[in-house]
């Protein structure tokens, strides 16, 4: 992600079978100074955060989640695709080891098929077979999406199996006020729909779903955040503004789906000092490793 005069901005979106009015927070662990898993669970609970996403089935985290009633997204990790995609036995073992074995006292909500990965039918077939044999049929699976222009459509790579998995991608010239929910007036006029902020652009996915005859799916925003260091636009004040406005906005849905609250996962719980890439990637936290909130996130989360 880059920022500045014309920031390239992204959301990670997913397709789920149902949605709830819920704000969760992503829990990444690419750092060497982070609190223990049990301390992290206590921090979620003390701040009233009822949903979590993890990027791999970390055993310490799964054990700490037992009995917590925190709803969980667990990722089918990127590095497992090669071994699991073509090996039904390995896929079934993964499901048994990391999901079924913990399902009695860990509240699984979704399984995410990777993180920002373009999937093909072959890569997901064995995972779906393994899931079909498990007793956890209520757990949904989905793949990652990136924000398109308002006139969106699904990639040809996945158009033949759009019902289980959908993927598309695009980037654009995004102005800072449009991303921060501070733009004055309508920025994008899309027929009868008026877009005032970047999140409204997820209507492209609703439109794309309708175009393939699917109008009963909800979109889950499985990552959305703003960094506080590493770029002129990456400031604590901008991060606070973004999260406050984002949380307030998702309650009302999108122009195409007004009144339909959007399930949202904020990125991320902690700064991760060992992440690769741009410096901003290390500074997306709501809490530094000291567990002291950067900007009274509890009040923002609960709209006070």
Helices and strands as residue ranges (DSSP letters): E 12-16, E 23-27, H 37-46, E 51-54, H 59-65, E 71-75, G 78-80, H 81-85, H 88-98, G 100-102, E 107-112, H 121-132, E 140-142, E 145-146, G 159-161, H 176-180, E 188-190, E 193-195, G 198-202, H 203-211, E 218-224, H 236-250, E 263-266, G 279-282, H 297-301
